[in-house]
């Protein structure tokens, strides 16, 4: 193993002692107890080889040439103050022991010590390390979940399911295919996958394949050497190579030519890139997140997209539901964006009327979240909603008769008011200007349910 190599996460005990006989004896003791041990004769460079979440413990002699045990302890605790370090010495130096414990040593063993004393201390240290890492993992998972809830607003079941899928996929190295209509938030999902992954400290490189001219797409993605083509005066590092160590988000992948798709397939399979004008294969450490608004299977059947690339990308698909299928999420998102816009422009927040809330719920949002965000900005500036009046008809699959439209509008009005906070059915009925009995009837008629912030039915609060 080279001095620079990271310590394997399978190692449970890192033993450091410059005495070869004692090092061998202690290694055998730990090994016979079923513990995986890595024994070293010096502490030089050890701290930099320990990952922050390395699951083992360190046992080190204090008095060693070069870097001693106390110096090693200080270096380790600069990187991870919760990693247990056990120090041993043969000099019976009580002041040194006190100094070591004050410096954060987990335990101090004086030579000669019994094998059972060492094993007991190491096992307790390993139990503590497991507990620390479990708690750390739970805190990170909670923080990631809270971050997802803020980034991807919505209470609808489809959004809750999407957040669950992102949380599960973010921890993996799998490439992802995001499916969603224009404006649905594909890049927001891609960034969430990156920021919640182990690659969060690496680059996030976003590129819209549909915005690249056919003449430059290969150079942009794969790079080129000087003289590779007319005008290539110097070497260019492509987006894939630039994203190494992180994530590359490739939007509108369906717009790629079949020739470029061949190169992309090779890159995904072999994790290497070859610059234009070069024969050198450059290894990549990269995660690719592709996005499309088209049905790639249908495009493959029509010969517009390579079937083998489709199957390679479709291992971990994520589908973003259009806003029209997310129910009252539209109100939640609108109020969020309108409030943010009002704050940005230094304007007071204007509340929505019941009729406006109903209009937002009835709108089909062909531009999805992007259209809603622009509408909220316009509303915050005092320009109204500016939504076109939509008249549903049989062509859209929605009944177009007057009575059906009145029913739909009534339901939308009640649903809009349900999205606002109410502590009782009485307050809800008063806000709608109807008797409680009428409200009961209409809730049953339209299949609507209402709960308070704690999930209790308001009937129990009356």
N, C-alpha and C positions, 0 to 999 in steps of 0.2 A: 504494500500500500504506500502510495506517495505521501510525503509530509503534508501536501496541500489538500489531500482527499478528505471529504466530509466523513465524519464518523457514522457508520451504518446505524440506522434506527433499530436494527435487530440486536445491537449490542446493549446489554443491561448494565454492565459495570466497566468503566474505563479505569484501569489500574496503572499508576505511574510510580515507578521506584527505580532508582539507579543501581540498586543492589541486585545482581542477576539471580542469586540464590533465593533471596526473600521474594523477589518478583515471581519466580517459578513456583515457590511454595504457596504463595497467596493465590496465584492463578489456578493451581490445582484444587485448592480448597473451595474456591468459588465455582469452579467447573464441576466438581463432584457434587455440589449442592444444586446443580441443574441450572446455573446461571451462565449466560453467554458473556465472555470476558474478552476485552482487548487490552493487552499489556504493552506498555511503552516504557523506554528507559529514560526519557526526559520529557519535560512539559513544554518545550518550545513549540509555539504555534498551535497548541491544543485548543485554546479557547476559540480561535477563529474557525475551527473545524466542527464545532458543536452548533447544530441548528437550534433555534429558539425553542422548538418543540421536541428536541431530542428527549426520548423517554427514559434514559438511564440515569445513573449516579456516578460520581467521580470519587475514587479513592486514591489519595496521593501522599507520598512522603513529604515532609516539610523541608528537611535539609537535603537539598540536591544542588549540584553544580549548575551554573547558569540560572535558569528561572526556578525559584524555590516554590514551595507549596503555598505560602501566603501570597506571593505575587500571582500565582496561577488562580487562587481563589478570587482575588480582586479582578482579574481579567474576565473570569467566567461570570461573575456577578455584575459586571458592566453590561454584559449581553443578556443575561437572564438571572436576576437576583433570587429566583425561586428554585434554581437547580441545586440539589443537595450535594455538598462537597464534604467528604470525610477525610480528615488529616491524621497522619500517623508520624510518630517520632520515637527515637530510642534514647533520648537524652533526659527524660524526666523533667523537662523544663516547664514548671508550673506557670510562670509568667507568659511563656510562649503559648501555652494552652489557652490561657485567659485571653490573650491577644487574638488568637485564632477564633475563639467563640464570639468575641465582640465583633470580629470582622465578618461574621455570618456563617462560619463553618457549621455544618449540621452536627458533627460529632468529632471527638478528639480521642484517638487510641494511642496508648503508650506501649511501646515494645518492651518486653515480649508480651503479647496478648493471646488469649485462647482463640482457636478457630471459631468457636461458637459465638464469642463476643463480636468478632468481625461480621459473621453471617447475620446475627441478630440486628446489628446496626444497619447493614446493607439492606436487609429486607424491610426494615421500618422506613428507610429512606426511599426505597422503591415504591412502597405503599403511598407515601406522601407525594412522591412525584406523579403517580397515577392520578391521585386526587386533584392535584394542581392542574394537570393537563385536562382532566375531565371538566373541571370548573371553567377553565380557560376556553375550552371548546364550546361549552354551553353559553358562555357570555358572548362569544363571537357569533354563534348561531342566532342568539336573540338580537344582537346588534344588526346582523344581516337581515333578519326578518323585519325589524323596524325600518331599516333602510328601504327594503322593498315596498313596505306599506306606504312610505312617503313618496317614492318614485312612481309607483303604479297604483294610483288612487282607484278605488272602486270597491263596492260591497257586493256586487253581483257574483253569483257562483262561478261564472266563467273567468272572472278576474282573480278570484280566490284560488281557482285551480291553476291559472297561469303563474301566479306567484309561487305556488307549491312546486310547480315544474321547474321554474327558474332556480329556486333554492336547491333543488335536487341536482340539476344539471351543472350549476356553477361549480360545484365541488369536483367535477370530473374534468377530464381532458378531451372529452368528445367534441368533435365538430358539430355545429348546430345549424339547422335550416329553419329560418323564421318565415312563417307564412302570414300575410296580412295585406289588407287593402291599403291604398295610398292614404297617408296621414294617420294610420292606426297606431303608430309608435314603435316601429320596428327597430330604429336606432336606440330608442330608450331601453328596450328589452336587451339589445346587444350590449349596451354599456353596463347594464345591471349584471349580466352574465360575467363580464370582464371584472367589474369592481368587486364582485363577491367571490371571485376565484383566487387561486394561489398566484395568478398572473397579475394581480392588481397593481403591483409595482412596476410592471413592464409597460410598454407602449400600447395604446389603443389607436389603431390606424383605421380610419373610415374612408371608404372610397365608393363612389356611385358609378358603377360600370356603365349605366345608361348615359352618363354625362361625358364619357370619354369618347373622343373621336376614334374611329377604327384604326387610323394611321398611328396613334400613339398608345393604344391600350396595352400592347405587349411591353413596350418600353416602360410604361408607368408601373405595371404590375411586376414584371420580371427583371427590369433593369437592362442596361446595355454597357458594352465596353466602348472605349474611344474608337471611332472609325467603323463601328458596326454597320452604319448606314450614313447616307449623306446628311450632314448637319450634326452628327454625333461627335462633337469636338472633344468630349471628355467622358470618363466613366460616370454612369448614373446608377445609384442604388435603387432598386425597385421597391414597391410598397411591401411585398412579401418579405423581402430581406430586412427592410427597415422595421417590420413588426416582430422580428425574431425575439423571443423572450416574452412576448405579449400576445395580443389578439388582433387579427385583421377582420374588419367588418366589410363585407362585400355586398352592397345593396344592388338591387335590380340585376341579379345574376342572369336572369333570362335574356338580357340584351346582349350577352357575350356571343361572339361569333363561334362557330363550331371549331375552328382552328385553336382559338384561345381556350376553349373548353377542354380540348385534348391536353394542353399543357397544365391546366388547373387540375385535371384528374391525376396526372402523373405526380404533381406536387403533393396532392392530398394522400396519395398512396405511398410515396417514397420519402416525403418530407425533405426534399432537396429542391433547389432552384438553380437554373442555368441562365445566366445573363445572355442577352442577344450578343452574338459575336464572340462568345466564349465557349470552350469545351469543358470548363471546370464546373463540377457539381458542388454547390454550397449547401451544407446541411442546415436545416431550419428547426428551431424550437418554437413552434407557432400553433395557435389555435385559430381556425377559420370559422367565422360565423357568416353564413350567407343568408340573404333575404330576397324574397320575391313576392310580387302581387299576383302572379300567374299560377295556374295549375301546371306544374312542371311535368307531371305524368302525361297530361294531355299534349303539352308541347313536345314531349319525347315521342308520343304516338304520331304526331304530325311531322316529325323529322326536324323540328326547330331547336331541339335540345337533346344532348346525348343521353341515352337511357342509362349507360353505365355511370355517368356523372350524377344523374338523378338518384340512382340507388345508393351511390357512395355518400351523397349529401343527406339522404332521407333517413339516416340511422336515428337521429335525435331531432325530430321536427317539433317546433313550437308554433301553435296557431294562435294569432291574436284575433279575438272576436271583433267584428265591426261595432261601432258605437251604437248603432240602431238595435243591436241584440243585447245591450248591456243595461236596459231598463233605466232605473233612476240614477245610475252612475253619471248620466249626462248632467243632472242637476248638481251633483257633488263636484264634478270637474268644472262646470261653468262657474259656480260660486268660488271655487279655488282660484281659477284664472282671473276672474273679475276682481276679486279682492287683491290679488297680486298686482294687477294692472292699475287699480286705484291707488295703491300704495306707491307704485313706481312713478305715477304722474302727480302725486300729491293731491289726489281728489278724494272726497268722501265716498264711502261705499254705499251704493244705491241698492236697496232691497228689491227683489223681484216681486211683482204682483202675482196673484194666483193665476191670472190669465197668461202672463209671460212664462210662468213655470210650466203650465200646461202646453204652451206652444213649443217650449224646448223639448218636452217629452214626446210630442207628436212629430217633431222634425226627424227626417230619416238620416240626416248627417252624411251625405255622400262623400264629403271630405274628411269624415271621422274626427279624431281629436284635434287635428290641425285646423279644421274648419271651426270647431267649437272654440278653440283658443282665440282665433281671430274675431269671432262673434263676441266673446267675453271682453276682448280689448275694446271693441267698438262700443259695447254697452257701457263700459267703465268711463269712456270719454263722453258719455251723454248722447250718443247717436242712436240709441235704441238697439233692438235686436237685429233689425235689417234682414230678417229671414223671409224668404219667399213663401207666400201662402200655398201650402200643398193641399191639393184636392185629391184624396185617394179615390181610386175607381177600380172597377173589376180587373183592369189590366195589371194592377199592382198586387192583386190577390186580396185586397181589402174591400169590404162592401162599400158601395158608393152612394146608397140611398140616404135621404135626409135623416130618417130615424136612426140608421146605423151610425152616421157621422155625429149626431147629437149624443148617442150613447158613448162613442169613442171619446168625444170631447169631455163628457161628464166624468168618465173614468180617469182621463188624464188630469182633470182638475183635482179630483180626490187624491190620486196618486202623488201629485205635486205637493199637496198639503201634508200628506203622510210622510213625505221626506223631511219635513220640518219637525223640530222637537216639540212633543206634546206629552204632558204628564197624565192626561186622562182623555177619555172619549168625549167628555163634556167640552174641554177646551178645543178639541178637534172639530166638534160639531159647531161650536160658536164661531170658529175661524171660517167655516164653510157657510155659516148662516142658515143652517138647517137643524131641525129637532134631532135629538139623539136617536129616537126610534127610526126616523128616516135614514140617518147615517148607518145604523145597524143593517137596515134593509139593503142599502146601496152597497155596503161592503160585501154582503153575501152575494148580491146580484153580480158584482163585477169580480168576485173572487179575490178581493184584496184583504190583506192582514196587516195589523198594526201592533207594534211592540215598543216599549219604552227602551231607554238606553241600557237597562239591565236585562232586556230580553223578556220582561214580563208583559202580559196583555194589559192594556189600560183599563179594561173592565174591572180588574182587581183593584185599581187605584181609585175608583169612583165611590 
